[in-house]
Amino acid sequence: MSSNGPDVVVMGRLSADIYPTQLRTALRDQRTFTRYAGGFAGNVSTGLARLEVSTAIVSKVGNDGHGEFIRDFLSGEGVDVRWLGIEHTLNTPVVFCEIWPPDRFPLLFYRTPTCPDWELRTSDFDLGAVADAPVLLASGTGLARENSRVAHTAALQQHRNTAIVDLDYRPSFWVNPDAYRDAIQAVLPRADIVVGNEDEVRAATGLDDPRKGIDRLRSLGPAVLILKRGGEGAVLFDKDQGLEVPPVRMEVVNGLGAGDAFLAAVTRGVLRGIELPTAVRQANWAGAFVASQIPCSEAMPFLKDLETAVPSAS
């Protein structure tokens, strides 16, 4: 832990994930569900805490039972919630999903036209303390509304250490693809590492060729780009080289949350000075581990499991 605060600050989306207890069943036919803390920030901060990284979350929830549930869960996991604010005029968003293994997991979001985490302002957290954190994590979804976009941009502009941006493109959150492209490209000059999949690279650049898209994103400033390829592993672009990192094979139950586990493992590797190829191998395992289970946040692996599966010295 740094002497003045958390090692990692995670900004962004929070929700109560309402996940079905039955697989391969349409939402209209589901009768029973289980609630989990979710969203980019909820999942990644939980993943980091379980990897024994001192982590604080910057976000907002509603003044309701879902928000209280999320705060209690994150606190119980060891996440610092001092900057998890309460929005008194909006309810905590919920997300329903269907689970059709191995590759169809439709989501139904209740967060538009806006929600608490999109109303995040710089006055809701200590901008100076966030600027001092060794690692700052932000995502594309946090740029989808003006207040949150201003807060994210300010945090990235003032941050003095390593900034990691997850492209995190959700088409339904944006008025059109150009709005997302403009917003994400505006903050990438402040990013050191960018993480995303092929669809997100295309959305962020407007280029169909993933390699040209990667070159375009890296030309904006990030030194490292990590391309997630799901069941095909990942590609690490560092300096002028692209290194393919093979996948980890596990039976997929629910692919949701795998990318957040991936990001948590990569971030822990960066913070601990682990070589990037090894960190990405660990991230592939973490993503596969979460994809083999129904939950997202509650499926995040612990450090002992990660190190046993892919030792840092390998």
Sequence and secondary structure as in RCSB ss.txt:
>XXXX:A:sequence
MSSNGPDVVVMGRLSADIYPTQLRTALRDQRTFTRYAGGFAGNVSTGLARLEVSTAIVSKVGNDGHGEFIRDFLS
GEGVDVRWLGIEHTLNTPVVFCEIWPPDRFPLLFYRTPTCPDWELRTSDFDLGAVADAPVLLASGTGLARENSRV
AHTAALQQHRNTAIVDLDYRPSFWVNPDAYRDAIQAVLPRADIVVGNEDEVRAATGLDDPRKGIDRLRSLGPAVL
ILKRGGEGAVLFDKDQGLEVPPVRMEVVNGLGAGDAFLAAVTRGVLRGIELPTAVRQANWAGAFVASQIPCSEAM
PFLKDLETAVPSAS
>XXXX:A:secstr
 BTTB SEEEES  EEEEEESSSS  GGG   EEEEEESHHHHHHHHHHHTT  EEEEEEEESSHHHHHHHHHHH
HHT EEEEEEEETTS   EEEE  BTTTB  EEEE  S  GGGG  GGGS HHHHHHSSEEEEEGGGGSSHHHHH
HHHHHHHH  SEEEEE    GGGSSSHHHHHHHHHHHGGG SEEEEEHHHHHHHH  SSHHHHHHHHHHTS SEE
EEE GGG EEEEETTEEEEE       S  TTHHHHHHHHHHHHHHTT  HHHHHHHHHHHHHHHHTSS SGGG 
  HHHHHHHS TT 
